[in-house]
Amino acid sequence: LAEESITGLWLTAGLFRLVAEEDPAAFTGLGEVWTGGDVVPPEAVRRVMDACPDLQVVNGYGPTETTTFASAHPVRRPFDYAGALPIGRPLDNTRLYVLDDHLGLVAPGVPGELYIAGAGLARGYLRRPAQTAERFVADPHGPAGTRMYRTGDLVRWSRDGEIEYLGRADQQVKLRGFRIEPGEIESALVAHPSVAQAAVVVREDRPGDKRLVAYVVGEDVDTAALRRHASEALPDYMVPAAFVLLDTLPLTGNGKLDRRALPAPDLSSDSTGRAPRDPAEEVLCGLFADVLGRPSVTIDDHFLRLGGHSLLATRL
């Protein structure tokens, strides 16, 4: 960067995070750094901005089908974001729509799917008419004859008129009758001051027993305090059953989260409290441990917080 007098730089979110962890001052001398392609960790941006006070960091968003970028959010100073960074406002000659299942516009704050239209929109997929028809659809909100691209990303408009990313529509899960957006849970966890990154997945380590598991990267993370924070910010059915602390989130070769490499949670570490005091409590704790698929539980453990639910309760 110094030898070639580079003034502007674009990095994938994974590479940006790596540089931020290893040498955030490496960006010194640059005027602007854009990053994106995946969720950008707020803590990585904070580290870079602290090390390079004159640097403008921009969170860019846009699928390939819209010629790389469709929106951008210049990260403001002071860095006072409560959670995930917004993906911003549309670039010039670009239109962003947040739509419901019937292609109707949704109100600010209401989740919907992001559609993109404008000058940068691709014509479609080469020799793939079916896939083109599925993703490039008529634009009912634009000029006659125009099209828009269905991104598959779930977002919402903020009160400030910016787009907030919630997650992928194809990653939406249904757990015990509830539709859950993992990205919404991740945003709530990242809002905790000790959490730098978070990933939430549904695991089925025992057949028929699906549970939300949160993977967290941060400094001095207290899982009990993080669980309380999640309980205050989210409805009960969205609070993860287990929290796994990691040094770093695993990435694929192209710098995105490698969900398949996330380890199974150690359920024994979540059980804290008093041991059974008499034979009756010992039998009851054994029954609950068996139903929950845990090596043991204590008399102080909370059935729901250990991943219990009404379907499991019927087995008792």
TIMITOR-711572 format. One record per residue: residue in three letters; x negated, y negated, z of N, C-alpha, C, O in turn. Coordinates in steps of 0.2 Angstrom, whole numbers, padded with zeros to 4 digits, always signed. Layout:
AlaXYZXYZXYZXYZ...
END
This chain:
Leu-0004+0006+0000+0000+0000+0000-0004-0006+0000-0003-0011-0004Ala-0010-0006+0004-0014-0012+0004-0018-0013-0002-0019-0018-0005Glu-0021-0007-0005-0025-0008-0010-0021-0010-0017-0024-0014-0021Glu-0015-0008-0017-0011-0010-0023-0007-0016-0022-0003-0018-0027Ser-0007-0019-0016-0003-0025-0015+0004-0024-0016+0008-0028-0018Ile+0006-0019-0013+0014-0017-0014+0018-0022-0009+0016-0023-0003Thr+0023-0024-0012+0027-0029-0008+0034-0026-0006+0038-0028-0001Gly+0036-0021-0010+0043-0017-0009+0042-0010-0010+0038-0007-0014Leu+0046-0006-0006+0045+0001-0006+0052+0004-0004+0056+0002-0001Trp+0053+0010-0008+0059+0015-0006+0056+0021-0004+0052+0024-0007Leu+0059+0024+0002+0058+0030+0004+0064+0034+0006+0069+0031+0008Thr+0064+0041+0005+0069+0045+0008+0070+0044+0015+0065+0042+0019Ala+0076+0045+0018+0077+0045+0025+0072+0049+0029+0069+0047+0034Gly+0071+0055+0026+0066+0060+0030+0059+0058+0030+0056+0058+0035Leu+0057+0055+0024+0050+0052+0024+0049+0046+0028+0044+0045+0032Phe+0054+0042+0028+0054+0036+0032+0054+0037+0040+0050+0034+0043Arg+0058+0042+0042+0057+0044+0049+0050+0047+0050+0048+0045+0056Leu+0047+0051+0046+0041+0053+0047+0035+0048+0048+0031+0048+0053Val+0036+0043+0044+0031+0037+0044+0032+0033+0051+0028+0031+0054Ala+0039+0033+0052+0040+0029+0058+0038+0032+0065+0036+0029+0069Glu+0038+0039+0065+0035+0042+0070+0028+0042+0071+0025+0042+0076Glu+0024+0043+0065+0017+0044+0065+0013+0037+0065+0008+0036+0068Asp+0016+0032+0061+0012+0026+0060+0017+0021+0058+0016+0019+0052Pro+0021+0018+0062+0026+0013+0060+0023+0007+0057+0026+0003+0053Ala+0017+0005+0060+0013-0001+0057+0011+0000+0050+0008-0005+0047Ala+0011+0006+0047+0009+0007+0040+0013+0002+0035+0010+0001+0030Phe+0019+0000+0037+0022-0005+0033+0020-0012+0033+0023-0016+0030Thr+0016-0013+0038+0013-0020+0038+0011-0023+0032+0007-0020+0028Gly+0014-0029+0030+0012-0033+0024+0017-0032+0019+0017-0036+0014Leu+0022-0027+0019+0027-0027+0015+0032-0032+0016+0033-0034+0022Gly+0036-0034+0011+0042-0038+0012+0048-0035+0014+0052-0037+0017Glu+0049-0029+0010+0055-0025+0011+0054-0018+0010+0050-0016+0006Val+0058-0014+0014+0058-0007+0013+0065-0004+0013+0069-0006+0017Trp+0067+0000+0008+0073+0003+0007+0072+0010+0009+0068+0013+0007Thr+0078+0013+0012+0078+0020+0014+0085+0022+0013+0090+0018+0014Gly+0086+0029+0012+0092+0032+0012+0092+0039+0009+0087+0042+0010Gly+0097+0041+0006+0097+0048+0003+0100+0053+0008+0101+0058+0006Asp+0100+0051+0014+0103+0055+0020+0104+0050+0026+0102+0044+0025Val+0107+0052+0031+0108+0048+0037+0101+0045+0040+0097+0049+0041Val+0100+0039+0040+0094+0036+0043+0094+0035+0050+0099+0032+0053Pro+0089+0038+0054+0089+0038+0061+0088+0031+0063+0083+0028+0062Pro+0093+0028+0068+0092+0021+0070+0086+0020+0074+0083+0015+0073Glu+0084+0025+0078+0077+0024+0082+0071+0024+0077+0067+0020+0079Ala+0071+0027+0071+0066+0026+0067+0065+0019+0064+0060+0016+0064Val+0071+0016+0063+0071+0009+0060+0069+0004+0066+0065+0000+0064Arg+0071+0006+0072+0069+0001+0077+0062+0001+0078+0059-0004+0079Arg+0059+0007+0078+0051+0008+0079+0048+0004+0073+0043+0000+0075Val+0050+0004+0067+0047+0001+0062+0048-0007+0062+0043-0011+0061Met+0054-0009+0064+0055-0016+0065+0051-0019+0071+0049-0025+0070Asp+0050-0015+0076+0046-0018+0082+0039-0019+0080+0035-0023+0082Ala+0036-0014+0075+0029-0014+0073+0028-0019+0068+0022-0021+0067Cys+0033-0021+0064+0032-0025+0058+0038-0031+0059+0043-0030+0055Pro+0037-0036+0063+0042-0041+0064+0044-0045+0058+0050-0048+0058Asp+0040-0045+0052+0042-0049+0046+0045-0044+0041+0046-0047+0035Leu+0046-0038+0042+0048-0033+0037+0056-0033+0037+0059-0033+0042Gln+0059-0033+0031+0066-0032+0030+0067-0025+0028+0065-0022+0023Val+0071-0021+0033+0073-0014+0031+0080-0014+0029+0084-0017+0032Val+0081-0010+0023+0088-0010+0020+0090-0003+0020+0086+0002+0018Asn+0096-0001+0023+0099+0005+0022+0103+0006+0016+0108+0003+0015Gly+0100+0009+0011+0104+0010+0004+0108+0016+0004+0106+0021+0006Tyr+0113+0016+0000+0117+0022-0001+0119+0022-0008+0121+0017-0012Gly+0120+0028-0011+0122+0029-0018+0121+0036-0021+0115+0038-0021Pro+0125+0039-0023+0124+0046-0026+0121+0045-0033+0122+0039-0036Thr+0118+0050-0036+0115+0049-0043+0120+0047-0048+0118+0044-0053Glu+0126+0049-0047+0131+0048-0052+0133+0040-0053+0136+0038-0057Thr+0130+0037-0048+0131+0029-0048+0125+0026-0049+0124+0020-0047Thr+0120+0029-0053+0114+0026-0054+0110+0024-0048+0108+0018-0047Thr+0109+0029-0043+0105+0029-0037+0108+0024-0031+0109+0027-0026Phe+0110+0018-0032+0112+0014-0027+0119+0011-0029+0120+0009-0034Ala+0123+0011-0023+0130+0008-0024+0131+0003-0019+0135-0002-0020Ser+0128+0004-0013+0129-0001-0007+0123-0002-0004+0118+0002-0004Ala+0122-0007+0001+0116-0008+0005+0118-0012+0011+0123-0016+0011His+0114-0011+0016+0115-0014+0022+0108-0017+0025+0104-0013+0027Pro+0106-0023+0024+0100-0026+0027+0101-0025+0035+0105-0028+0038Val+0096-0022+0038+0096-0021+0045+0095-0028+0048+0090-0031+0047Arg+0099-0030+0053+0099-0036+0056+0094-0036+0062+0093-0031+0065Arg+0092-0042+0064+0088-0043+0070+0093-0048+0075+0095-0053+0072Pro+0093-0047+0081+0090-0041+0085+0093-0035+0083+0099-0035+0081Phe+0090-0029+0084+0092-0023+0083+0097-0021+0088+0095-0018+0094Asp+0103-0022+0088+0108-0021+0093+0114-0016+0091+0120-0017+0093Tyr+0112-0011+0086+0117-0006+0084+0119-0001+0089+0115+0001+0093Ala+0126+0000+0090+0128+0004+0095+0128+0012+0093+0128+0016+0097Gly+0127+0013+0087+0127+0020+0084+0123+0020+0077+0118+0017+0076Ala+0126+0024+0073+0123+0025+0066+0123+0018+0062+0128+0014+0063Leu+0119+0017+0058+0118+0011+0054+0124+0011+0048+0125+0017+0045Pro+0127+0006+0047+0132+0005+0041+0128+0006+0035+0122+0005+0034Ile+0132+0009+0030+0129+0009+0023+0131+0003+0019+0129+0002+0013Gly+0134-0002+0022+0134-0009+0019+0140-0010+0015+0145-0008+0015Arg+0138-0015+0011+0143-0018+0006+0141-0016-0001+0135-0014-0002Pro+0146-0016-0006+0144-0014-0013+0139-0019-0016+0139-0025-0015Leu+0135-0016-0020+0130-0020-0024+0134-0024-0030+0140-0023-0031Asp+0131-0029-0033+0134-0032-0039+0137-0027-0044+0134-0022-0045Asn+0143-0029-0047+0146-0025-0052+0148-0018-0050+0148-0014-0054Thr+0149-0018-0043+0151-0011-0040+0157-0012-0036+0158-0017-0032Arg+0162-0007-0036+0168-0007-0032+0168-0001-0028+0167+0004-0030Leu+0169-0002-0021+0170+0003-0017+0177+0004-0014+0180-0001-0012Tyr+0180+0010-0014+0186+0011-0012+0186+0016-0006+0183+0021-0007Val+0190+0015-0001+0191+0020+0004+0198+0022+0003+0203+0019+0005Leu+0199+0029+0001+0206+0031-0001+0208+0037+0003+0204+0041+0006Asp+0215+0038+0004+0217+0044+0007+0218+0049+0002+0216+0049-0004Asp+0222+0055+0004+0222+0060-0001+0227+0059-0007+0226+0063-0012His+0231+0053-0007+0235+0052-0012+0232+0046-0016+0235+0042-0020Leu+0225+0044-0015+0222+0039-0018+0224+0032-0017+0224+0027-0020Gly+0227+0032-0011+0230+0025-0008+0224+0022-0004+0221+0026+0000Leu+0224+0015-0004+0219+0012+0000+0221+0013+0008+0227+0012+0010Val+0216+0014+0012+0217+0014+0019+0215+0008+0023+0211+0004+0020Ala+0218+0007+0028+0216+0001+0032+0209+0001+0035+0207+0007+0036Pro+0206-0005+0037+0200-0004+0041+0200+0000+0047+0205+0000+0051Gly+0195+0004+0048+0195+0008+0054+0198+0015+0053+0197+0019+0057Val+0201+0016+0047+0204+0022+0046+0200+0026+0042+0198+0024+0036Pro+0198+0033+0043+0193+0037+0039+0197+0038+0033+0203+0039+0032Gly+0193+0039+0027+0195+0041+0021+0189+0043+0016+0183+0042+0019Glu+0191+0045+0010+0185+0047+0006+0183+0041+0002+0187+0037-0001Leu+0176+0041+0001+0173+0035-0003+0173+0036-0011+0171+0042-0013Tyr+0176+0032-0014+0176+0032-0022+0172+0026-0024+0173+0020-0021Ile+0168+0027-0030+0164+0021-0032+0166+0020-0039+0166+0025-0043Ala+0166+0014-0041+0167+0012-0048+0163+0006-0050+0160+0002-0045Gly+0162+0004-0056+0159-0001-0058+0154+0000-0064+0154+0006-0067Ala+0149-0005-0065+0145-0004-0071+0140+0001-0071+0138+0004-0076Gly+0138+0004-0064+0133+0009-0064+0136+0016-0064+0132+0021-0063Leu+0142+0017-0065+0145+0023-0065+0143+0027-0071+0143+0025-0077Ala+0141+0034-0070+0139+0038-0075+0145+0040-0080+0150+0039-0078Arg+0143+0043-0086+0149+0045-0090+0151+0052-0088+0157+0053-0090Gly+0148+0055-0085+0150+0062-0083+0144+0067-0083+0138+0065-0083Tyr+0145+0073-0082+0140+0079-0082+0140+0082-0089+0145+0083-0092Leu+0134+0082-0092+0132+0085-0098+0135+0092-0099+0133+0096-0096Arg+0139+0092-0104+0142+0099-0106+0146+0102-0100+0146+0108-0100Arg+0149+0098-0095+0152+0101-0090+0159+0097-0089+0160+0094-0084Pro+0163+0098-0094+0170+0095-0094+0174+0096-0088+0177+0091-0085Ala+0174+0102-0085+0179+0103-0079+0176+0099-0073+0180+0096-0069Gln+0169+0100-0072+0167+0096-0066+0167+0089-0067+0168+0085-0062Thr+0166+0086-0073+0167+0079-0074+0174+0077-0073+0175+0072-0070Ala+0179+0081-0075+0186+0079-0074+0188+0079-0066+0192+0075-0064Glu+0185+0083-0063+0186+0084-0055+0183+0078-0052+0186+0075-0047Arg+0177+0076-0054+0174+0070-0050+0175+0063-0053+0175+0058-0049Phe+0175+0063-0059+0176+0056-0062+0183+0055-0064+0186+0058-0069Val+0187+0052-0060+0194+0051-0061+0197+0044-0062+0193+0039-0061Ala+0203+0043-0065+0205+0037-0067+0206+0032-0061+0207+0035-0055Asp+0204+0026-0062+0204+0021-0056+0210+0017-0056+0212+0013-0060Pro+0215+0019-0051+0221+0016-0051+0221+0009-0048+0226+0005-0048His+0215+0007-0045+0214+0000-0042+0210-0005-0046+0209-0010-0044Gly+0208-0002-0052+0203-0007-0056+0207-0008-0063+0213-0007-0064Pro+0203-0011-0067+0205-0013-0074+0208-0006-0078+0205-0001-0076Ala+0213-0007-0082+0216-0002-0086+0210+0002-0090+0206-0001-0093Gly+0210+0009-0089+0206+0013-0093+0199+0014-0089+0195+0018-0092Thr+0198+0011-0083+0192+0012-0080+0192+0019-0076+0198+0021-0074Arg+0186+0021-0074+0186+0027-0069+0182+0026-0063+0179+0020-0062Met+0183+0030-0058+0179+0030-0052+0176+0037-0050+0179+0042-0053Tyr+0171+0037-0046+0168+0043-0044+0170+0045-0037+0170+0041-0033Arg+0172+0051-0037+0174+0054-0030+0168+0057-0027+0165+0062-0029Thr+0165+0053-0021+0159+0055-0018+0159+0061-0014+0154+0065-0013Gly+0165+0063-0011+0165+0068-0006+0163+0066+0001+0162+0070+0006Asp+0161+0059+0002+0159+0057+0008+0165+0053+0012+0169+0050+0009Leu+0165+0055+0018+0170+0052+0023+0167+0046+0026+0162+0046+0029Val+0171+0040+0025+0169+0034+0028+0175+0030+0030+0180+0032+0031Arg+0173+0024+0033+0178+0019+0035+0176+0012+0034+0170+0011+0035Trp+0180+0007+0033+0178+0000+0033+0178-0002+0041+0182-0001+0045Ser+0172-0006+0042+0172-0009+0049+0175-0016+0049+0178-0018+0044Arg+0176-0018+0055+0179-0025+0055+0175-0030+0052+0178-0036+0050Asp+0169-0029+0051+0164-0034+0047+0164-0033+0040+0161-0037+0036Gly+0169-0029+0037+0169-0028+0030+0163-0024+0027+0162-0024+0021Glu+0161-0019+0031+0155-0015+0029+0158-0007+0029+0162-0006+0033Ile+0154-0003+0025+0156+0004+0025+0152+0007+0031+0146+0007+0031Glu+0155+0012+0035+0152+0016+0040+0153+0023+0037+0158+0025+0036Tyr+0147+0026+0037+0147+0033+0035+0149+0038+0041+0146+0037+0046Leu+0154+0043+0039+0156+0047+0045+0154+0055+0043+0153+0058+0048Gly+0152+0056+0037+0150+0063+0036+0153+0065+0029+0156+0062+0025Arg+0151+0072+0027+0154+0075+0021+0161+0078+0022+0162+0081+0027Ala+0165+0077+0017+0171+0080+0017+0171+0087+0017+0175+0091+0020Asp+0166+0090+0013+0165+0097+0013+0162+0100+0019+0161+0106+0020Gln+0160+0095+0024+0158+0098+0030+0163+0097+0036+0162+0099+0042Gln+0169+0094+0034+0174+0094+0039+0176+0101+0041+0177+0105+0037Val+0177+0102+0047+0179+0108+0050+0185+0108+0053+0188+0103+0056Lys+0188+0114+0054+0195+0115+0058+0193+0120+0063+0191+0126+0062Leu+0194+0117+0069+0192+0121+0075+0198+0122+0080+0200+0117+0082Arg+0201+0128+0081+0206+0129+0085+0212+0124+0083+0215+0121+0088Gly+0213+0123+0077+0219+0119+0075+0217+0111+0074+0222+0108+0071Phe+0212+0109+0076+0210+0102+0075+0205+0101+0069+0200+0105+0068Arg+0206+0096+0066+0201+0094+0060+0196+0090+0063+0198+0085+0067Ile+0190+0091+0062+0184+0088+0066+0179+0086+0060+0177+0089+0056Glu+0177+0079+0061+0172+0077+0057+0165+0077+0061+0164+0073+0066Pro+0160+0081+0060+0154+0082+0064+0151+0075+0064+0147+0073+0069Gly+0151+0071+0058+0148+0065+0058+0150+0060+0063+0146+0056+0066Glu+0157+0060+0065+0159+0056+0070+0156+0057+0077+0155+0053+0081Ile+0156+0064+0078+0153+0066+0084+0145+0064+0085+0143+0061+0090Glu+0142+0065+0079+0135+0063+0079+0134+0055+0080+0129+0053+0083Ser+0138+0051+0077+0138+0044+0078+0139+0042+0086+0136+0038+0088Ala+0144+0046+0089+0145+0044+0096+0139+0046+0100+0137+0043+0105Leu+0135+0052+0098+0130+0054+0102+0124+0049+0101+0120+0048+0106Val+0123+0047+0095+0117+0042+0094+0118+0036+0097+0113+0032+0098Ala+0124+0034+0099+0126+0028+0103+0123+0028+0110+0122+0023+0113His+0121+0034+0112+0118+0035+0119+0111+0032+0118+0107+0034+0114Pro+0109+0028+0123+0102+0025+0123+0096+0030+0122+0091+0028+0120Ser+0097+0036+0125+0091+0040+0125+0091+0045+0119+0086+0049+0118Val+0096+0044+0114+0096+0049+0109+0094+0045+0102+0097+0040+0101Ala+0089+0048+0099+0087+0045+0093+0090+0048+0087+0092+0045+0082Gln+0091+0055+0087+0094+0058+0081+0099+0064+0084+0098+0066+0089Ala+0104+0065+0080+0109+0070+0082+0112+0074+0076+0113+0071+0071Ala+0113+0080+0077+0116+0084+0072+0121+0089+0075+0119+0092+0080Val+0127+0089+0073+0132+0093+0076+0135+0098+0070+0136+0097+0065Val+0135+0105+0072+0137+0110+0068+0142+0114+0072+0142+0115+0078Val+0146+0118+0068+0150+0124+0071+0146+0130+0070+0145+0132+0065Arg+0145+0134+0076+0142+0140+0076+0147+0146+0078+0151+0145+0081Glu+0145+0151+0075+0149+0157+0076+0144+0163+0078+0144+0168+0074Asp+0141+0162+0084+0136+0167+0086+0139+0174+0088+0136+0179+0088Arg+0145+0173+0090+0149+0179+0091+0155+0179+0087+0158+0174+0086Pro+0157+0185+0083+0162+0185+0079+0169+0183+0082+0171+0185+0087Gly+0172+0178+0078+0178+0175+0080+0178+0170+0086+0183+0167+0087Asp+0172+0168+0088+0171+0163+0093+0167+0157+0090+0161+0157+0091Lys+0170+0152+0088+0167+0146+0085+0166+0141+0090+0171+0139+0094Arg+0161+0138+0090+0159+0132+0095+0155+0127+0092+0151+0128+0087Leu+0157+0121+0094+0153+0115+0092+0146+0115+0096+0146+0115+0102Val+0141+0114+0092+0134+0113+0095+0131+0107+0093+0131+0106+0087Ala+0128+0103+0098+0125+0097+0096+0117+0098+0097+0115+0101+0102Tyr+0113+0096+0092+0106+0096+0092+0104+0089+0092+0106+0085+0088Val+0100+0088+0097+0098+0081+0099+0091+0080+0100+0087+0084+0102Val+0088+0074+0097+0081+0072+0097+0081+0065+0101+0085+0061+0099Gly+0077+0065+0106+0076+0059+0110+0071+0059+0115+0067+0064+0116Glu+0071+0054+0120+0066+0054+0125+0070+0054+0132+0075+0051+0133Asp+0068+0059+0136+0071+0060+0143+0079+0061+0142+0082+0057+0146Val+0081+0065+0138+0088+0066+0137+0091+0070+0143+0088+0076+0144Asp+0096+0068+0146+0099+0071+0152+0105+0074+0148+0110+0070+0147Thr+0106+0081+0147+0111+0084+0144+0118+0083+0148+0123+0082+0145Ala+0118+0083+0154+0124+0082+0158+0126+0075+0157+0132+0073+0157Ala+0122+0070+0157+0124+0063+0156+0126+0062+0149+0131+0058+0148Leu+0123+0065+0144+0125+0065+0137+0132+0068+0136+0136+0066+0132Arg+0133+0073+0140+0140+0076+0140+0145+0072+0142+0151+0071+0140Arg+0144+0068+0148+0149+0063+0151+0150+0058+0146+0155+0055+0145His+0144+0056+0142+0145+0050+0137+0150+0052+0132+0154+0049+0129Ala+0149+0059+0129+0153+0061+0124+0160+0062+0126+0164+0060+0122Ser+0161+0064+0132+0168+0065+0135+0172+0058+0135+0178+0058+0134Glu+0168+0053+0137+0171+0046+0137+0172+0043+0130+0177+0039+0129Ala+0168+0045+0125+0169+0042+0118+0173+0046+0114+0176+0044+0109Leu+0174+0053+0115+0178+0057+0111+0183+0061+0114+0183+0062+0120Pro+0188+0063+0110+0193+0068+0113+0190+0074+0115+0185+0076+0113Asp+0193+0078+0120+0190+0084+0123+0188+0089+0117+0183+0092+0118Tyr+0192+0090+0112+0191+0095+0107+0185+0093+0103+0183+0098+0099Met+0182+0087+0103+0177+0085+0099+0170+0085+0103+0165+0084+0101Val+0171+0087+0110+0165+0087+0114+0161+0093+0113+0164+0099+0114Pro+0155+0093+0111+0151+0100+0110+0151+0104+0116+0151+0102+0121Ala+0151+0111+0114+0151+0116+0120+0144+0117+0122+0143+0119+0128Ala+0139+0115+0118+0132+0116+0120+0128+0110+0117+0129+0108+0111Phe+0123+0108+0121+0118+0103+0118+0111+0106+0118+0109+0109+0123Val+0108+0106+0112+0101+0108+0112+0096+0103+0110+0097+0099+0106Leu+0091+0102+0114+0086+0097+0114+0080+0099+0109+0078+0105+0110Leu+0079+0095+0104+0073+0097+0099+0068+0092+0099+0070+0086+0100Asp+0062+0093+0097+0057+0088+0096+0058+0085+0090+0057+0079+0089Thr+0061+0088+0085+0063+0085+0078+0068+0089+0075+0068+0095+0076Leu+0072+0086+0071+0077+0090+0067+0073+0094+0061+0069+0090+0057Pro+0075+0100+0059+0072+0103+0053+0074+0100+0047+0080+0098+0046Leu+0070+0099+0042+0072+0096+0036+0070+0101+0030+0066+0106+0030Thr+0074+0100+0025+0073+0104+0019+0067+0101+0015+0065+0096+0017Gly+0066+0104+0009+0060+0102+0005+0062+0095+0002+0057+0091+0001Asn+0068+0093+0001+0069+0086-0001+0071+0081+0004+0074+0076+0003Gly+0069+0083+0011+0070+0078+0016+0077+0078+0019+0078+0073+0023Lys+0081+0082+0018+0088+0082+0021+0088+0088+0027+0084+0092+0027Leu+0093+0087+0031+0094+0091+0037+0095+0099+0034+0099+0100+0030Asp+0090+0103+0037+0091+0110+0036+0095+0113+0041+0093+0115+0046Arg+0102+0114+0040+0106+0117+0045+0105+0124+0046+0106+0126+0052Arg+0102+0128+0041+0101+0135+0043+0095+0136+0047+0095+0141+0050Ala+0091+0131+0048+0085+0132+0053+0087+0130+0060+0082+0130+0064Leu+0093+0127+0061+0094+0125+0068+0095+0131+0072+0098+0136+0071Pro+0092+0131+0078+0091+0137+0082+0098+0138+0086+0102+0134+0087Ala+0099+0145+0088+0105+0146+0092+0104+0143+0099+0098+0143+0102Pro+0109+0141+0102+0108+0138+0109+0107+0143+0114+0109+0149+0114Asp+0103+0141+0119+0102+0145+0125+0107+0144+0130+0107+0139+0134Leu+0112+0148+0130+0118+0147+0134+0117+0147+0141+0120+0145+0146Ser+0112+0151+0143+0110+0152+0150+0108+0145+0154+0109+0145+0160Ser+0105+0141+0150+0103+0135+0153+0108+0130+0155+0107+0125+0158Asp+0114+0131+0152+0120+0126+0154+0123+0128+0160+0127+0124+0163Ser+0122+0134+0163+0126+0136+0169+0122+0133+0175+0116+0136+0176Thr+0125+0129+0179+0121+0126+0185+0127+0126+0190+0132+0124+0189Gly+0125+0127+0196+0129+0127+0201+0128+0132+0206+0123+0136+0206Arg+0133+0133+0211+0132+0138+0216+0134+0145+0214+0138+0146+0210Ala+0130+0150+0216+0131+0157+0215+0137+0160+0218+0139+0157+0223Pro+0140+0165+0216+0146+0168+0220+0144+0169+0227+0139+0171+0229Arg+0149+0168+0231+0148+0168+0238+0151+0175+0241+0150+0177+0247Asp+0155+0178+0238+0158+0185+0240+0160+0189+0234+0159+0187+0229Pro+0162+0195+0236+0163+0200+0230+0168+0198+0225+0168+0199+0219Ala+0174+0195+0228+0179+0192+0223+0176+0187+0219+0178+0188+0213Glu+0173+0182+0221+0170+0177+0216+0165+0180+0212+0164+0178+0206Glu+0161+0185+0214+0156+0189+0210+0160+0192+0204+0158+0192+0198Val+0166+0195+0205+0170+0198+0200+0172+0193+0195+0172+0194+0189Leu+0175+0188+0198+0178+0183+0193+0173+0179+0189+0174+0178+0183Cys+0167+0178+0192+0161+0175+0188+0159+0180+0183+0158+0178+0177Gly+0159+0186+0184+0157+0191+0179+0162+0192+0173+0160+0192+0168Leu+0169+0191+0175+0174+0191+0170+0173+0185+0165+0174+0186+0159Phe+0172+0179+0168+0172+0173+0164+0165+0173+0160+0165+0171+0154Ala+0160+0176+0163+0154+0176+0159+0155+0181+0153+0152+0179+0147Asp+0158+0186+0154+0159+0191+0148+0164+0188+0143+0162+0189+0137Val+0169+0184+0145+0173+0181+0140+0170+0176+0136+0171+0175+0130Leu+0165+0172+0140+0162+0166+0137+0156+0168+0133+0153+0164+0129Gly+0154+0175+0134+0148+0177+0130+0141+0174+0133+0136+0173+0130Arg+0141+0173+0140+0135+0171+0143+0133+0176+0148+0136+0180+0150Pro+0126+0175+0149+0123+0180+0154+0126+0179+0161+0126+0184+0165Ser+0128+0173+0163+0131+0172+0170+0134+0165+0170+0133+0161+0166Val+0139+0164+0175+0141+0158+0176+0142+0157+0184+0141+0162+0187Thr+0142+0151+0186+0143+0150+0193+0150+0148+0195+0154+0147+0191Ile+0151+0147+0201+0158+0145+0204+0159+0138+0202+0165+0136+0203Asp+0154+0134+0201+0155+0127+0199+0156+0125+0192+0157+0119+0190Asp+0155+0130+0187+0155+0129+0180+0162+0127+0178+0167+0130+0181His+0163+0123+0173+0169+0121+0170+0170+0126+0164+0166+0126+0159Phe+0176+0129+0164+0177+0134+0158+0177+0131+0151+0174+0133+0147Leu+0181+0125+0151+0181+0121+0144+0174+0119+0142+0172+0119+0136Arg+0170+0116+0147+0164+0113+0145+0159+0118+0143+0154+0117+0140Leu+0160+0125+0145+0156+0130+0143+0158+0133+0136+0156+0139+0134Gly+0163+0130+0133+0165+0133+0126+0171+0137+0127+0174+0139+0122Gly+0175+0137+0133+0181+0140+0134+0187+0137+0130+0186+0131+0129His+0192+0140+0129+0198+0138+0126+0204+0142+0127+0203+0148+0130Ser+0210+0140+0125+0216+0144+0127+0215+0151+0124+0218+0156+0127Leu+0212+0152+0118+0212+0159+0115+0208+0164+0119+0209+0170+0120Leu+0202+0161+0121+0198+0165+0126+0201+0166+0132+0200+0172+0135Ala+0205+0162+0135+0208+0162+0141+0213+0168+0141+0214+0171+0147Thr+0216+0170+0136+0221+0176+0135+0217+0182+0137+0221+0187+0138Arg+0211+0182+0136+0207+0189+0137+0206+0190+0145+0204+0196+0146Leu+0207+0185+0149+0205+0186+0156+0211+0190+0159+0210+0191+0165
END
